[in-house]
Amino acid sequence: MEPLGISWGYLLVMIFNFSLLLGWPLLAILAILQLRQRELPEVARAVWAAIILVVPLFGAIAFWLVQPGKEMQKGGT
């Protein structure tokens, strides 16, 4: 790659940036689709939708980590 003026480090950084650029909208769409299926009050649903769309990448990840609207299992299992 050096004869072309592109180093391996630069190429890897560009591939990482490209994957983030494609990954964020994909994760946001999937999170919004799952949000529609959850039983939440309308205000909570609107807040989660705003978090997912406004906070790039971390909003969708936070949605899956917190899992709003899912019932907690009793007995610790």
PDB file of N, CA, C and O in Angstrom, chain B, residues numbered from 101:
ATOM      1  N   MET B 101       0.812  -1.201   0.000  1.00  0.00           N
ATOM      2  CA  MET B 101       0.000   0.000   0.000  1.00  0.00           C
ATOM      3  C   MET B 101       0.856   1.266   0.000  1.00  0.00           C
ATOM      4  O   MET B 101       0.394   2.335  -0.400  1.00  0.00           O
ATOM      5  N   GLU B 102       2.083   1.141   0.443  1.00  0.00           N
ATOM      6  CA  GLU B 102       2.948   2.314   0.516  1.00  0.00           C
ATOM      7  C   GLU B 102       3.178   2.978  -0.843  1.00  0.00           C
ATOM      8  O   GLU B 102       3.218   4.207  -0.904  1.00  0.00           O
ATOM      9  N   PRO B 103       3.332   2.223  -1.937  1.00  0.00           N
ATOM     10  CA  PRO B 103       3.529   2.910  -3.222  1.00  0.00           C
ATOM     11  C   PRO B 103       2.337   3.796  -3.604  1.00  0.00           C
ATOM     12  O   PRO B 103       2.492   4.752  -4.364  1.00  0.00           O
ATOM     13  N   LEU B 104       1.163   3.481  -3.082  1.00  0.00           N
ATOM     14  CA  LEU B 104      -0.015   4.301  -3.373  1.00  0.00           C
ATOM     15  C   LEU B 104      -0.133   5.495  -2.434  1.00  0.00           C
ATOM     16  O   LEU B 104      -0.989   6.358  -2.629  1.00  0.00           O
ATOM     17  N   GLY B 105       0.719   5.545  -1.420  1.00  0.00           N
ATOM     18  CA  GLY B 105       0.680   6.647  -0.470  1.00  0.00           C
ATOM     19  C   GLY B 105      -0.290   6.428   0.672  1.00  0.00           C
ATOM     20  O   GLY B 105      -0.638   7.375   1.378  1.00  0.00           O
ATOM     21  N   ILE B 106      -0.735   5.185   0.868  1.00  0.00           N
ATOM     22  CA  ILE B 106      -1.676   4.864   1.940  1.00  0.00           C
ATOM     23  C   ILE B 106      -1.001   3.875   2.885  1.00  0.00           C
ATOM     24  O   ILE B 106      -0.561   2.805   2.466  1.00  0.00           O
ATOM     25  N   SER B 107      -0.925   4.236   4.135  1.00  0.00           N
ATOM     26  CA  SER B 107      -0.327   3.323   5.108  1.00  0.00           C
ATOM     27  C   SER B 107      -1.393   2.381   5.659  1.00  0.00           C
ATOM     28  O   SER B 107      -2.588   2.651   5.538  1.00  0.00           O
ATOM     29  N   TRP B 108      -0.958   1.272   6.263  1.00  0.00           N
ATOM     30  CA  TRP B 108      -1.888   0.303   6.828  1.00  0.00           C
ATOM     31  C   TRP B 108      -2.667   0.893   7.995  1.00  0.00           C
ATOM     32  O   TRP B 108      -3.854   0.608   8.156  1.00  0.00           O
ATOM     33  N   GLY B 109      -2.012   1.707   8.804  1.00  0.00           N
ATOM     34  CA  GLY B 109      -2.704   2.336   9.928  1.00  0.00           C
ATOM     35  C   GLY B 109      -3.839   3.228   9.465  1.00  0.00           C
ATOM     36  O   GLY B 109      -4.935   3.194  10.023  1.00  0.00           O
ATOM     37  N   TYR B 110      -3.572   4.028   8.440  1.00  0.00           N
ATOM     38  CA  TYR B 110      -4.600   4.914   7.897  1.00  0.00           C
ATOM     39  C   TYR B 110      -5.760   4.100   7.328  1.00  0.00           C
ATOM     40  O   TYR B 110      -6.924   4.454   7.518  1.00  0.00           O
ATOM     41  N   LEU B 111      -5.442   3.016   6.633  1.00  0.00           N
ATOM     42  CA  LEU B 111      -6.476   2.165   6.050  1.00  0.00           C
ATOM     43  C   LEU B 111      -7.352   1.539   7.126  1.00  0.00           C
ATOM     44  O   LEU B 111      -8.574   1.492   6.979  1.00  0.00           O
ATOM     45  N   LEU B 112      -6.744   1.057   8.205  1.00  0.00           N
ATOM     46  CA  LEU B 112      -7.515   0.463   9.297  1.00  0.00           C
ATOM     47  C   LEU B 112      -8.411   1.488   9.982  1.00  0.00           C
ATOM     48  O   LEU B 112      -9.547   1.174  10.336  1.00  0.00           O
ATOM     49  N   VAL B 113      -7.918   2.699  10.171  1.00  0.00           N
ATOM     50  CA  VAL B 113      -8.731   3.762  10.769  1.00  0.00           C
ATOM     51  C   VAL B 113      -9.911   4.102   9.863  1.00  0.00           C
ATOM     52  O   VAL B 113     -11.020   4.319  10.352  1.00  0.00           O
ATOM     53  N   MET B 114      -9.692   4.150   8.580  1.00  0.00           N
ATOM     54  CA  MET B 114     -10.780   4.464   7.648  1.00  0.00           C
ATOM     55  C   MET B 114     -11.826   3.344   7.615  1.00  0.00           C
ATOM     56  O   MET B 114     -13.022   3.620   7.513  1.00  0.00           O
ATOM     57  N   ILE B 115     -11.390   2.091   7.699  1.00  0.00           N
ATOM     58  CA  ILE B 115     -12.336   0.975   7.748  1.00  0.00           C
ATOM     59  C   ILE B 115     -13.162   1.044   9.031  1.00  0.00           C
ATOM     60  O   ILE B 115     -14.369   0.804   9.005  1.00  0.00           O
ATOM     61  N   PHE B 116     -12.516   1.371  10.154  1.00  0.00           N
ATOM     62  CA  PHE B 116     -13.229   1.511  11.423  1.00  0.00           C
ATOM     63  C   PHE B 116     -14.252   2.646  11.350  1.00  0.00           C
ATOM     64  O   PHE B 116     -15.387   2.482  11.799  1.00  0.00           O
ATOM     65  N   ASN B 117     -13.861   3.794  10.789  1.00  0.00           N
ATOM     66  CA  ASN B 117     -14.791   4.915  10.652  1.00  0.00           C
ATOM     67  C   ASN B 117     -15.966   4.566   9.751  1.00  0.00           C
ATOM     68  O   ASN B 117     -17.103   4.941  10.038  1.00  0.00           O
ATOM     69  N   PHE B 118     -15.700   3.855   8.673  1.00  0.00           N
ATOM     70  CA  PHE B 118     -16.757   3.454   7.755  1.00  0.00           C
ATOM     71  C   PHE B 118     -17.738   2.493   8.425  1.00  0.00           C
ATOM     72  O   PHE B 118     -18.947   2.583   8.212  1.00  0.00           O
ATOM     73  N   SER B 119     -17.210   1.570   9.239  1.00  0.00           N
ATOM     74  CA  SER B 119     -18.099   0.638   9.936  1.00  0.00           C
ATOM     75  C   SER B 119     -18.952   1.363  10.976  1.00  0.00           C
ATOM     76  O   SER B 119     -20.115   1.010  11.171  1.00  0.00           O
ATOM     77  N   LEU B 120     -18.393   2.368  11.641  1.00  0.00           N
ATOM     78  CA  LEU B 120     -19.200   3.171  12.568  1.00  0.00           C
ATOM     79  C   LEU B 120     -20.275   3.954  11.826  1.00  0.00           C
ATOM     80  O   LEU B 120     -21.404   4.079  12.299  1.00  0.00           O
ATOM     81  N   LEU B 121     -19.918   4.474  10.674  1.00  0.00           N
ATOM     82  CA  LEU B 121     -20.868   5.248   9.875  1.00  0.00           C
ATOM     83  C   LEU B 121     -22.044   4.387   9.425  1.00  0.00           C
ATOM     84  O   LEU B 121     -23.180   4.860   9.385  1.00  0.00           O
ATOM     85  N   LEU B 122     -21.779   3.131   9.089  1.00  0.00           N
ATOM     86  CA  LEU B 122     -22.859   2.222   8.701  1.00  0.00           C
ATOM     87  C   LEU B 122     -23.555   1.603   9.904  1.00  0.00           C
ATOM     88  O   LEU B 122     -24.752   1.322   9.851  1.00  0.00           O
ATOM     89  N   GLY B 123     -22.820   1.390  10.980  1.00  0.00           N
ATOM     90  CA  GLY B 123     -23.369   0.711  12.151  1.00  0.00           C
ATOM     91  C   GLY B 123     -24.349   1.545  12.933  1.00  0.00           C
ATOM     92  O   GLY B 123     -25.332   1.013  13.450  1.00  0.00           O
ATOM     93  N   TRP B 124     -24.110   2.855  13.039  1.00  0.00           N
ATOM     94  CA  TRP B 124     -24.981   3.695  13.844  1.00  0.00           C
ATOM     95  C   TRP B 124     -26.415   3.717  13.315  1.00  0.00           C
ATOM     96  O   TRP B 124     -27.334   3.464  14.094  1.00  0.00           O
ATOM     97  N   PRO B 125     -26.655   4.006  12.037  1.00  0.00           N
ATOM     98  CA  PRO B 125     -28.050   3.993  11.571  1.00  0.00           C
ATOM     99  C   PRO B 125     -28.695   2.612  11.676  1.00  0.00           C
ATOM    100  O   PRO B 125     -29.882   2.499  11.981  1.00  0.00           O
ATOM    101  N   LEU B 126     -27.916   1.570  11.424  1.00  0.00           N
ATOM    102  CA  LEU B 126     -28.462   0.220  11.512  1.00  0.00           C
ATOM    103  C   LEU B 126     -28.886  -0.104  12.941  1.00  0.00           C
ATOM    104  O   LEU B 126     -29.985  -0.612  13.161  1.00  0.00           O
ATOM    105  N   LEU B 127     -28.023   0.187  13.913  1.00  0.00           N
ATOM    106  CA  LEU B 127     -28.377  -0.054  15.312  1.00  0.00           C
ATOM    107  C   LEU B 127     -29.556   0.815  15.751  1.00  0.00           C
ATOM    108  O   LEU B 127     -30.414   0.359  16.506  1.00  0.00           O
ATOM    109  N   ALA B 128     -29.600   2.053  15.286  1.00  0.00           N
ATOM    110  CA  ALA B 128     -30.701   2.945  15.654  1.00  0.00           C
ATOM    111  C   ALA B 128     -32.030   2.428  15.106  1.00  0.00           C
ATOM    112  O   ALA B 128     -33.043   2.447  15.805  1.00  0.00           O
ATOM    113  N   ILE B 129     -32.025   1.975  13.873  1.00  0.00           N
ATOM    114  CA  ILE B 129     -33.262   1.444  13.273  1.00  0.00           C
ATOM    115  C   ILE B 129     -33.725   0.204  14.018  1.00  0.00           C
ATOM    116  O   ILE B 129     -34.911   0.068  14.319  1.00  0.00           O
ATOM    117  N   LEU B 130     -32.802  -0.701  14.318  1.00  0.00           N
ATOM    118  CA  LEU B 130     -33.176  -1.914  15.045  1.00  0.00           C
ATOM    119  C   LEU B 130     -33.704  -1.588  16.443  1.00  0.00           C
ATOM    120  O   LEU B 130     -34.669  -2.203  16.897  1.00  0.00           O
ATOM    121  N   ALA B 131     -33.085  -0.632  17.123  1.00  0.00           N
ATOM    122  CA  ALA B 131     -33.540  -0.253  18.457  1.00  0.00           C
ATOM    123  C   ALA B 131     -34.925   0.398  18.407  1.00  0.00           C
ATOM    124  O   ALA B 131     -35.764   0.129  19.267  1.00  0.00           O
ATOM    125  N   ILE B 132     -35.168   1.245  17.417  1.00  0.00           N
ATOM    126  CA  ILE B 132     -36.486   1.886  17.280  1.00  0.00           C
ATOM    127  C   ILE B 132     -37.555   0.833  16.985  1.00  0.00           C
ATOM    128  O   ILE B 132     -38.663   0.918  17.515  1.00  0.00           O
ATOM    129  N   LEU B 133     -37.240  -0.150  16.153  1.00  0.00           N
ATOM    130  CA  LEU B 133     -38.212  -1.210  15.860  1.00  0.00           C
ATOM    131  C   LEU B 133     -38.526  -2.024  17.110  1.00  0.00           C
ATOM    132  O   LEU B 133     -39.678  -2.396  17.331  1.00  0.00           O
ATOM    133  N   GLN B 134     -37.519  -2.303  17.927  1.00  0.00           N
ATOM    134  CA  GLN B 134     -37.772  -3.028  19.177  1.00  0.00           C
ATOM    135  C   GLN B 134     -38.510  -2.159  20.182  1.00  0.00           C
ATOM    136  O   GLN B 134     -39.312  -2.665  20.967  1.00  0.00           O
ATOM    137  N   LEU B 135     -38.248  -0.859  20.165  1.00  0.00           N
ATOM    138  CA  LEU B 135     -38.936   0.069  21.071  1.00  0.00           C
ATOM    139  C   LEU B 135     -40.432   0.077  20.789  1.00  0.00           C
ATOM    140  O   LEU B 135     -41.236   0.189  21.713  1.00  0.00           O
ATOM    141  N   ARG B 136     -40.808  -0.041  19.525  1.00  0.00           N
ATOM    142  CA  ARG B 136     -42.230  -0.051  19.173  1.00  0.00           C
ATOM    143  C   ARG B 136     -42.952  -1.259  19.755  1.00  0.00           C
ATOM    144  O   ARG B 136     -44.156  -1.196  20.003  1.00  0.00           O
ATOM    145  N   GLN B 137     -42.236  -2.359  19.975  1.00  0.00           N
ATOM    146  CA  GLN B 137     -42.855  -3.578  20.483  1.00  0.00           C
ATOM    147  C   GLN B 137     -42.931  -3.617  22.001  1.00  0.00           C
ATOM    148  O   GLN B 137     -43.637  -4.462  22.553  1.00  0.00           O
ATOM    149  N   ARG B 138     -42.230  -2.735  22.687  1.00  0.00           N
ATOM    150  CA  ARG B 138     -42.214  -2.744  24.151  1.00  0.00           C
ATOM    151  C   ARG B 138     -43.438  -2.029  24.700  1.00  0.00           C
ATOM    152  O   ARG B 138     -43.931  -1.066  24.112  1.00  0.00           O
ATOM    153  N   GLU B 139     -43.917  -2.514  25.833  1.00  0.00           N
ATOM    154  CA  GLU B 139     -45.060  -1.883  26.491  1.00  0.00           C
ATOM    155  C   GLU B 139     -44.530  -0.821  27.450  1.00  0.00           C
ATOM    156  O   GLU B 139     -44.120  -1.123  28.571  1.00  0.00           O
ATOM    157  N   LEU B 140     -44.546   0.418  26.988  1.00  0.00           N
ATOM    158  CA  LEU B 140     -44.068   1.559  27.765  1.00  0.00           C
ATOM    159  C   LEU B 140     -45.080   2.691  27.669  1.00  0.00           C
ATOM    160  O   LEU B 140     -45.828   2.778  26.695  1.00  0.00           O
ATOM    161  N   PRO B 141     -45.105   3.561  28.679  1.00  0.00           N
ATOM    162  CA  PRO B 141     -45.919   4.774  28.544  1.00  0.00           C
ATOM    163  C   PRO B 141     -45.402   5.614  27.370  1.00  0.00           C
ATOM    164  O   PRO B 141     -44.234   5.518  26.996  1.00  0.00           O
ATOM    165  N   GLU B 142     -46.266   6.418  26.807  1.00  0.00           N
ATOM    166  CA  GLU B 142     -45.900   7.204  25.624  1.00  0.00           C
ATOM    167  C   GLU B 142     -44.740   8.163  25.897  1.00  0.00           C
ATOM    168  O   GLU B 142     -43.883   8.361  25.036  1.00  0.00           O
ATOM    169  N   VAL B 143     -44.709   8.758  27.091  1.00  0.00           N
ATOM    170  CA  VAL B 143     -43.627   9.687  27.421  1.00  0.00           C
ATOM    171  C   VAL B 143     -42.296   8.941  27.480  1.00  0.00           C
ATOM    172  O   VAL B 143     -41.291   9.421  26.955  1.00  0.00           O
ATOM    173  N   ALA B 144     -42.285   7.779  28.114  1.00  0.00           N
ATOM    174  CA  ALA B 144     -41.053   6.983  28.197  1.00  0.00           C
ATOM    175  C   ALA B 144     -40.614   6.533  26.808  1.00  0.00           C
ATOM    176  O   ALA B 144     -39.420   6.517  26.507  1.00  0.00           O
ATOM    177  N   ARG B 145     -41.561   6.173  25.975  1.00  0.00           N
ATOM    178  CA  ARG B 145     -41.230   5.757  24.603  1.00  0.00           C
ATOM    179  C   ARG B 145     -40.615   6.923  23.822  1.00  0.00           C
ATOM    180  O   ARG B 145     -39.650   6.737  23.081  1.00  0.00           O
ATOM    181  N   ALA B 146     -41.175   8.120  23.991  1.00  0.00           N
ATOM    182  CA  ALA B 146     -40.645   9.293  23.295  1.00  0.00           C
ATOM    183  C   ALA B 146     -39.242   9.647  23.789  1.00  0.00           C
ATOM    184  O   ALA B 146     -38.378  10.020  22.996  1.00  0.00           O
ATOM    185  N   VAL B 147     -39.018   9.529  25.099  1.00  0.00           N
ATOM    186  CA  VAL B 147     -37.691   9.816  25.649  1.00  0.00           C
ATOM    187  C   VAL B 147     -36.670   8.814  25.120  1.00  0.00           C
ATOM    188  O   VAL B 147     -35.568   9.199  24.729  1.00  0.00           O
ATOM    189  N   TRP B 148     -37.027   7.543  25.107  1.00  0.00           N
ATOM    190  CA  TRP B 148     -36.101   6.535  24.585  1.00  0.00           C
ATOM    191  C   TRP B 148     -35.831   6.748  23.106  1.00  0.00           C
ATOM    192  O   TRP B 148     -34.696   6.587  22.660  1.00  0.00           O
ATOM    193  N   ALA B 149     -36.848   7.105  22.340  1.00  0.00           N
ATOM    194  CA  ALA B 149     -36.645   7.369  20.914  1.00  0.00           C
ATOM    195  C   ALA B 149     -35.686   8.539  20.724  1.00  0.00           C
ATOM    196  O   ALA B 149     -34.819   8.488  19.851  1.00  0.00           O
ATOM    197  N   ALA B 150     -35.826   9.587  21.524  1.00  0.00           N
ATOM    198  CA  ALA B 150     -34.919  10.732  21.429  1.00  0.00           C
ATOM    199  C   ALA B 150     -33.497  10.335  21.807  1.00  0.00           C
ATOM    200  O   ALA B 150     -32.542  10.748  21.149  1.00  0.00           O
ATOM    201  N   ILE B 151     -33.350   9.541  22.854  1.00  0.00           N
ATOM    202  CA  ILE B 151     -32.009   9.106  23.267  1.00  0.00           C
ATOM    203  C   ILE B 151     -31.368   8.264  22.167  1.00  0.00           C
ATOM    204  O   ILE B 151     -30.189   8.439  21.858  1.00  0.00           O
ATOM    205  N   ILE B 152     -32.127   7.366  21.583  1.00  0.00           N
ATOM    206  CA  ILE B 152     -31.590   6.490  20.535  1.00  0.00           C
ATOM    207  C   ILE B 152     -31.149   7.301  19.322  1.00  0.00           C
ATOM    208  O   ILE B 152     -30.104   7.023  18.733  1.00  0.00           O
ATOM    209  N   LEU B 153     -31.938   8.301  18.950  1.00  0.00           N
ATOM    210  CA  LEU B 153     -31.632   9.065  17.744  1.00  0.00           C
ATOM    211  C   LEU B 153     -30.603  10.171  17.966  1.00  0.00           C
ATOM    212  O   LEU B 153     -29.838  10.489  17.055  1.00  0.00           O
ATOM    213  N   VAL B 154     -30.572  10.758  19.153  1.00  0.00           N
ATOM    214  CA  VAL B 154     -29.703  11.907  19.388  1.00  0.00           C
ATOM    215  C   VAL B 154     -28.296  11.496  19.818  1.00  0.00           C
ATOM    216  O   VAL B 154     -27.321  12.128  19.414  1.00  0.00           O
ATOM    217  N   VAL B 155     -28.181  10.460  20.621  1.00  0.00           N
ATOM    218  CA  VAL B 155     -26.877  10.032  21.123  1.00  0.00           C
ATOM    219  C   VAL B 155     -26.357   8.929  20.194  1.00  0.00           C
ATOM    220  O   VAL B 155     -26.779   7.778  20.306  1.00  0.00           O
ATOM    221  N   PRO B 156     -25.458   9.270  19.293  1.00  0.00           N
ATOM    222  CA  PRO B 156     -25.019   8.295  18.297  1.00  0.00           C
ATOM    223  C   PRO B 156     -24.417   7.039  18.930  1.00  0.00           C
ATOM    224  O   PRO B 156     -23.581   7.126  19.829  1.00  0.00           O
ATOM    225  N   LEU B 157     -24.835   5.918  18.468  1.00  0.00           N
ATOM    226  CA  LEU B 157     -24.347   4.595  18.818  1.00  0.00           C
ATOM    227  C   LEU B 157     -24.620   4.218  20.272  1.00  0.00           C
ATOM    228  O   LEU B 157     -25.133   3.129  20.528  1.00  0.00           O
ATOM    229  N   PHE B 158     -24.299   5.074  21.220  1.00  0.00           N
ATOM    230  CA  PHE B 158     -24.463   4.740  22.633  1.00  0.00           C
ATOM    231  C   PHE B 158     -25.925   4.738  23.054  1.00  0.00           C
ATOM    232  O   PHE B 158     -26.278   4.052  24.014  1.00  0.00           O
ATOM    233  N   GLY B 159     -26.791   5.485  22.365  1.00  0.00           N
ATOM    234  CA  GLY B 159     -28.210   5.467  22.685  1.00  0.00           C
ATOM    235  C   GLY B 159     -28.829   4.105  22.423  1.00  0.00           C
ATOM    236  O   GLY B 159     -29.593   3.594  23.242  1.00  0.00           O
ATOM    237  N   ALA B 160     -28.497   3.517  21.276  1.00  0.00           N
ATOM    238  CA  ALA B 160     -29.020   2.188  20.940  1.00  0.00           C
ATOM    239  C   ALA B 160     -28.436   1.124  21.860  1.00  0.00           C
ATOM    240  O   ALA B 160     -29.143   0.212  22.288  1.00  0.00           O
ATOM    241  N   ILE B 161     -27.150   1.240  22.164  1.00  0.00           N
ATOM    242  CA  ILE B 161     -26.515   0.274  23.064  1.00  0.00           C
ATOM    243  C   ILE B 161     -27.120   0.383  24.456  1.00  0.00           C
ATOM    244  O   ILE B 161     -27.359  -0.637  25.104  1.00  0.00           O
ATOM    245  N   ALA B 162     -27.371   1.598  24.926  1.00  0.00           N
ATOM    246  CA  ALA B 162     -27.992   1.791  26.239  1.00  0.00           C
ATOM    247  C   ALA B 162     -29.395   1.197  26.267  1.00  0.00           C
ATOM    248  O   ALA B 162     -29.807   0.633  27.281  1.00  0.00           O
ATOM    249  N   PHE B 163     -30.130   1.316  25.168  1.00  0.00           N
ATOM    250  CA  PHE B 163     -31.477   0.747  25.093  1.00  0.00           C
ATOM    251  C   PHE B 163     -31.434  -0.755  25.315  1.00  0.00           C
ATOM    252  O   PHE B 163     -32.260  -1.296  26.050  1.00  0.00           O
ATOM    253  N   TRP B 164     -30.473  -1.441  24.686  1.00  0.00           N
ATOM    254  CA  TRP B 164     -30.392  -2.895  24.848  1.00  0.00           C
ATOM    255  C   TRP B 164     -29.842  -3.300  26.204  1.00  0.00           C
ATOM    256  O   TRP B 164     -30.191  -4.363  26.717  1.00  0.00           O
ATOM    257  N   LEU B 165     -28.995  -2.476  26.791  1.00  0.00           N
ATOM    258  CA  LEU B 165     -28.481  -2.804  28.124  1.00  0.00           C
ATOM    259  C   LEU B 165     -29.546  -2.617  29.197  1.00  0.00           C
ATOM    260  O   LEU B 165     -29.679  -3.457  30.087  1.00  0.00           O
ATOM    261  N   VAL B 166     -30.303  -1.530  29.122  1.00  0.00           N
ATOM    262  CA  VAL B 166     -31.322  -1.229  30.130  1.00  0.00           C
ATOM    263  C   VAL B 166     -32.570  -2.084  29.917  1.00  0.00           C
ATOM    264  O   VAL B 166     -33.214  -2.481  30.888  1.00  0.00           O
ATOM    265  N   GLN B 167     -32.915  -2.369  28.685  1.00  0.00           N
ATOM    266  CA  GLN B 167     -34.097  -3.141  28.305  1.00  0.00           C
ATOM    267  C   GLN B 167     -35.374  -2.617  28.957  1.00  0.00           C
ATOM    268  O   GLN B 167     -35.993  -3.320  29.757  1.00  0.00           O
ATOM    269  N   PRO B 168     -35.771  -1.394  28.624  1.00  0.00           N
ATOM    270  CA  PRO B 168     -36.988  -0.842  29.224  1.00  0.00           C
ATOM    271  C   PRO B 168     -38.233  -1.603  28.780  1.00  0.00           C
ATOM    272  O   PRO B 168     -38.329  -2.040  27.633  1.00  0.00           O
ATOM    273  N   GLY B 169     -39.170  -1.754  29.685  1.00  0.00           N
ATOM    274  CA  GLY B 169     -40.435  -2.399  29.357  1.00  0.00           C
ATOM    275  C   GLY B 169     -40.435  -3.900  29.523  1.00  0.00           C
ATOM    276  O   GLY B 169     -41.496  -4.520  29.451  1.00  0.00           O
ATOM    277  N   LYS B 170     -39.292  -4.503  29.741  1.00  0.00           N
ATOM    278  CA  LYS B 170     -39.255  -5.947  29.987  1.00  0.00           C
ATOM    279  C   LYS B 170     -39.459  -6.189  31.469  1.00  0.00           C
ATOM    280  O   LYS B 170     -38.927  -5.469  32.315  1.00  0.00           O
ATOM    281  N   GLU B 171     -40.236  -7.209  31.766  1.00  0.00           N
ATOM    282  CA  GLU B 171     -40.519  -7.530  33.166  1.00  0.00           C
ATOM    283  C   GLU B 171     -39.304  -8.174  33.800  1.00  0.00           C
ATOM    284  O   GLU B 171     -38.597  -8.958  33.168  1.00  0.00           O
ATOM    285  N   MET B 172     -39.070  -7.834  35.057  1.00  0.00           N
ATOM    286  CA  MET B 172     -37.978  -8.446  35.794  1.00  0.00           C
ATOM    287  C   MET B 172     -38.409  -9.843  36.242  1.00  0.00           C
ATOM    288  O   MET B 172     -39.550 -10.042  36.659  1.00  0.00           O
ATOM    289  N   GLN B 173     -37.501 -10.795  36.155  1.00  0.00           N
ATOM    290  CA  GLN B 173     -37.810 -12.134  36.605  1.00  0.00           C
ATOM    291  C   GLN B 173     -37.645 -12.198  38.106  1.00  0.00           C
ATOM    292  O   GLN B 173     -36.690 -11.650  38.657  1.00  0.00           O
ATOM    293  N   LYS B 174     -38.561 -12.859  38.762  1.00  0.00           N
ATOM    294  CA  LYS B 174     -38.501 -12.994  40.224  1.00  0.00           C
ATOM    295  C   LYS B 174     -37.628 -14.179  40.584  1.00  0.00           C
ATOM    296  O   LYS B 174     -37.528 -15.144  39.825  1.00  0.00           O
ATOM    297  N   GLY B 175     -37.004 -14.104  41.732  1.00  0.00           N
ATOM    298  CA  GLY B 175     -36.181 -15.207  42.225  1.00  0.00           C
ATOM    299  C   GLY B 175     -34.735 -15.125  41.782  1.00  0.00           C
ATOM    300  O   GLY B 175     -33.958 -16.035  42.070  1.00  0.00           O
ATOM    301  N   GLY B 176     -34.343 -14.047  41.079  1.00  0.00           N
ATOM    302  CA  GLY B 176     -32.966 -13.867  40.708  1.00  0.00           C
ATOM    303  C   GLY B 176     -32.487 -14.740  39.557  1.00  0.00           C
ATOM    304  O   GLY B 176     -31.284 -14.815  39.306  1.00  0.00           O
ATOM    305  N   THR B 177     -33.400 -15.402  38.854  1.00  0.00           N
ATOM    306  CA  THR B 177     -32.969 -16.230  37.721  1.00  0.00           C
ATOM    307  C   THR B 177     -33.492 -15.685  36.429  1.00  0.00           C
ATOM    308  O   THR B 177     -33.230 -16.252  35.368  1.00  0.00           O
TER     309      THR B 177
END
